[in-house]
Amino acid sequence: MEWIFKAEKVVVLDEPTKSTLAFVDVVVNDGLLIKGFTVCSGKNGPFVGIPSERGKDEKWYEQIEFFDKRVKKQLVDTVLAAYELKAKKS
């Protein structure tokens, strides 16, 4: 199966809070919208935070499980490219 990811909405923060630089929603194969990806600053550059939820144990758990690392990489690359394009325009 071929995966097609499109950044549907990219909101670059004018004043980043802590490490959050942007929020991104992604459309998968023109049939599924996943909201809540974050682009954060890290010591090695920007990285993508997967939508997560805090459990009863106060730890954070990703709400999307990837069975194939290549699919996750493709999605993350799509989100970062969309962020970089939008950030350059700002």
Backbone hydrogen bonds in HBPLUS format (Angstrom, degrees):
<---DONOR---> <-ACCEPTOR-->    atom                        ^
c    i                          cat <-CA-CA->   ^        H-A-AA   ^      H-
h    n   atom  resd res      DA  || num        DHA   H-A  angle D-A-AA Bond
n    s   type  num  typ     dist DA aas  dist angle  dist       angle   num
A0029-ASN N   A0004-ILE O   2.77 MM  25  4.90 168.3  1.78 152.9 156.7     1
A0006-LYS N   A0027-VAL O   2.96 MM  21  5.17 152.0  2.04 146.9 154.3     2
A0027-VAL N   A0006-LYS O   2.79 MM  21  5.17 166.9  1.81 157.5 160.3     3
A0008-GLU N   A0025-ASP O   2.79 MM  17  5.43 144.6  1.92 137.2 147.2     4
A0025-ASP N   A0009-LYS O   2.94 MM  16  5.16 152.0  2.02 143.0 151.1     5
A0011-VAL N   A0023-PHE O   2.84 MM  12  5.19 172.0  1.85 160.8 163.5     6
A0023-PHE N   A0011-VAL O   2.91 MM  12  5.19 150.5  2.00 137.2 145.8     7
A0013-LEU N   A0021-LEU O   2.89 MM   8  5.66 166.0  1.91 147.7 152.2     8
A0020-THR N   A0017-THR O   2.84 MM   3  5.49 143.8  1.98 160.5 152.8     9
A0041-SER N   A0019-SER O   2.75 MM  22  5.08 151.7  1.82 139.4 148.5    10
A0021-LEU N   A0039-VAL O   2.67 MM  18  5.44 167.9  1.68 159.3 161.8    11
A0022-ALA N   A0039-VAL O   3.24 MM  17  5.04 149.2  2.34 136.3 137.8    12
A0039-VAL N   A0022-ALA O   2.88 MM  17  5.04 162.7  1.91 136.8 139.3    13
A0024-VAL N   A0037-PHE O   2.84 MM  13  5.04 162.2  1.88 140.7 143.6    14
A0037-PHE N   A0024-VAL O   3.00 MM  13  5.04 142.7  2.15 168.1 160.7    15
A0026-VAL N   A0034-ILE O   2.87 MM   8  5.26 165.5  1.90 153.5 155.1    16
A0034-ILE N   A0026-VAL O   2.78 MM   8  5.26 168.1  1.79 158.6 162.6    17
A0028-VAL N   A0032-LEU O   2.69 MM   4  5.06 159.9  1.73 151.7 159.1    18
A0031-GLY N   A0028-VAL O   2.92 MM   3  5.98 171.0  1.93 135.0 137.6    19
A0032-LEU N   A0028-VAL O   3.20 MM   4  5.06 131.4  2.45 135.3 145.7    20
A0038-THR N   A0049-GLY O   3.06 MM  11  4.87 162.5  2.09 135.8 141.1    21
A0049-GLY N   A0038-THR O   2.67 MM  11  4.87 167.5  1.68 148.3 153.0    22
A0040-CYS N   A0047-PHE O   2.85 MM   7  5.42 167.5  1.87 162.3 165.9    23
A0047-PHE N   A0040-CYS O   2.85 MM   7  5.42 150.8  1.94 149.5 158.6    24
A0042-GLY N   A0045-GLY O   3.10 MM   3  5.03 130.7  2.35 106.2 120.3    25
A0045-GLY N   A0042-GLY O   3.12 MM   3  5.03 163.6  2.14 111.7 111.2    26
A0063-GLN N   A0051-PRO O   2.75 MM  12  5.73 168.0  1.77 160.2 156.1    27
A0053-GLU N   A0061-TYR O   2.88 MM   8  5.39 151.8  1.96 140.6 147.6    28
A0061-TYR N   A0053-GLU O   2.89 MM   8  5.39 158.3  1.94 141.4 147.9    29
A0055-GLY N   A0059-LYS O   2.78 MM   4  5.55 167.0  1.79 170.5 171.4    30
A0058-GLU N   A0055-GLY O   2.87 MM   3  5.24 155.3  1.93 118.8 120.9    31
A0071-VAL N   A0068-ASP O   3.07 MM   3  5.49 130.4  2.32 108.3 120.0    32
A0072-LYS N   A0068-ASP O   3.36 MM   4  6.82 158.6  2.41 150.5 155.8    33
A0073-LYS N   A0069-LYS O   2.93 MM   4  6.16 161.0  1.97 148.4 153.8    34
A0074-GLN N   A0070-ARG O   2.95 MM   4  6.12 156.6  2.00 143.7 149.9    35
A0075-LEU N   A0071-VAL O   2.98 MM   4  6.24 159.5  2.02 150.7 156.0    36
A0076-VAL N   A0072-LYS O   2.85 MM   4  6.05 170.0  1.86 157.8 160.7    37
A0077-ASP N   A0073-LYS O   2.84 MM   4  5.95 160.2  1.88 149.3 155.1    38
A0078-THR N   A0074-GLN O   3.03 MM   4  6.20 149.8  2.13 140.6 148.6    39
A0079-VAL N   A0075-LEU O   3.00 MM   4  6.33 159.4  2.04 153.7 158.7    40
A0080-LEU N   A0076-VAL O   2.93 MM   4  6.17 168.6  1.95 156.1 159.0    41
A0081-ALA N   A0077-ASP O   2.97 MM   4  6.03 159.4  2.01 145.0 150.9    42
A0082-ALA N   A0078-THR O   3.03 MM   4  6.20 159.2  2.08 146.9 152.6    43
A0083-TYR N   A0079-VAL O   2.96 MM   4  6.18 158.6  2.01 150.2 156.4    44
A0084-GLU N   A0080-LEU O   2.91 MM   4  6.09 167.9  1.92 153.1 156.1    45
A0085-LEU N   A0081-ALA O   3.00 MM   4  6.16 159.6  2.05 147.8 153.2    46
A0086-LYS N   A0082-ALA O   3.02 MM   4  6.18 164.0  2.04 148.4 152.8    47
A0087-ALA N   A0083-TYR O   2.77 MM   4  5.90 158.8  1.81 156.6 163.3    48
A0088-LYS N   A0084-GLU O   3.08 MM   4  6.16 149.5  2.17 141.8 148.4    49
A0090-SER N   A0086-LYS O   3.21 MM   4  6.46 130.0  2.47 139.4 152.2    50
A0090-SER N   A0087-ALA O   3.26 MM   3  5.16 136.5  2.47  92.2 103.9    51
